[in-house]
């Protein structure tokens, strides 16, 4: 029977790089979430009152979606 071990020992020099990577990832995730909310807000703002009613929203609900 063959066994393949996939665990590795952490390298101490990579600790800062890992934290930096996590910070950058969090920053980009925040920018992406902000842009998605902005695009959704803009798209909903362009809908007519009738179209908003069809999806169960009204104009005052748009600002709470952000």
C-alpha positions as a printed NumPy array, in Angstrom:
array([[  0.   ,   0.   ,   0.   ],
       [  1.388,   3.403,  -0.97 ],
       [  0.971,   6.487,   1.189],
       [  1.351,  10.049,  -0.06 ],
       [  1.9  ,  12.72 ,   2.598],
       [  0.738,  16.221,   1.582],
       [  1.477,  18.201,   4.734],
       [  4.411,  20.576,   4.782],
       [  6.261,  22.331,   7.535],
       [  5.623,  26.083,   7.709],
       [  8.56 ,  28.26 ,   6.762],
       [  9.046,  31.114,   9.238],
       [  9.877,  33.623,   6.498],
       [  6.444,  33.167,   4.914],
       [  4.475,  34.318,   7.943],
       [  4.628,  37.978,   6.917],
       [  3.828,  37.111,   3.311],
       [  0.81 ,  35.127,   4.405],
       [ -0.512,  37.986,   6.514],
       [  0.167,  40.475,   3.734],
       [ -1.639,  38.216,   1.298],
       [ -4.625,  38.01 ,   3.668],
       [ -4.745,  41.816,   4.002],
       [ -4.603,  42.284,   0.239],
       [ -7.278,  39.619,  -0.243],
       [ -9.534,  41.331,   2.316],
       [ -8.972,  44.701,   0.659],
       [ -9.862,  43.394,  -2.793],
       [-12.897,  41.539,  -1.414],
       [-14.114,  44.791,   0.127],
       [-13.678,  46.694,  -3.124],
       [-15.5  ,  43.972,  -5.053],
       [-18.392,  43.948,  -2.547],
       [-18.631,  47.76 ,  -2.708],
       [-18.681,  47.687,  -6.509],
       [-21.361,  44.972,  -6.555],
       [-23.539,  47.027,  -4.193],
       [-22.99 ,  50.14 ,  -6.311],
       [-23.923,  48.337,  -9.528],
       [-27.022,  46.822,  -7.9  ],
       [-28.094,  50.221,  -6.575],
       [-27.666,  51.797, -10.012],
       [-29.572,  49.003, -11.759],
       [-32.474,  49.171,  -9.307],
       [-32.593,  52.956,  -9.557],
       [-33.174,  52.671, -13.309],
       [-36.252,  50.455, -12.876],
       [-39.746,  51.9  , -13.004],
       [-42.048,  51.801,  -9.988],
       [-44.041,  49.04 , -11.689],
       [-40.924,  46.921, -12.236],
       [-39.844,  47.431,  -8.641],
       [-43.306,  46.383,  -7.453],
       [-43.022,  43.204,  -9.542],
       [-39.95 ,  42.167,  -7.564],
       [-41.423,  43.247,  -4.25 ],
       [-39.51 ,  46.492,  -3.734],
       [-40.259,  50.187,  -3.67 ],
       [-38.015,  53.219,  -4.088],
       [-37.305,  53.521,  -0.367],
       [-36.008,  49.923,  -0.266],
       [-33.205,  50.667,  -2.727],
       [-31.118,  52.63 ,  -0.246],
       [-31.298,  49.821,   2.341],
       [-29.852,  47.252,  -0.085],
       [-26.346,  48.665,   0.224]])
